[in-house]
Amino acid sequence: LRHAVEQQQLPQVAWLAEHLAAQLEAIAREASAWSLREWDSAPPKIARWQRKRIQHQDFERRLREMVAERRARLARVTDLVEQQTLHREVEAYEARLARCRHALEKIENRLARLTR
């Protein structure tokens, strides 16, 4: 900004000053809302269960991807031994997915009780 002023580049000075003012306003808004964010943040117990929910949702997503990938490979494979292996893998991943969904349901119920 100082360099633009020294070079008397008025359009650039105006643009830089406008953006600097906008940034300062944004910083002021954030500073005034900071105490509200601290007050509104979840209690540690709820935050821990929310983290568990996110973690289990990620597990569920990855397990669904693994099941889909194994099923796609199973559809392409012609060798009987490999088909049997992939079929067992699909069954194992589906069982893990069912357990994951059950755990996720328990976490959701726990969060619902904590946030009543």
C-alpha angles and dihedrals in degrees: 000000000000091000091051090050091050090050090047093233096159100181091050091045091053093048093047093046091050093051093045090052090049091052092049090050090051091050090049091050091050092048092052093048095046096090090048091054092052091050093046097047117114119264113258094254093053092043090054091053091046089054090050090051092052091047092050092046087055090048089051092050092050093047091050089052091050092049091049092047093050092047091051090050090046090055091054100042121095100179110100096215092051090046090054091048092050091046090054090048091051091050092048093049091047090053090050089047091053091051090047092051090048090052090047090052090052090050091050090050091049091050090048090054093047095050099048 
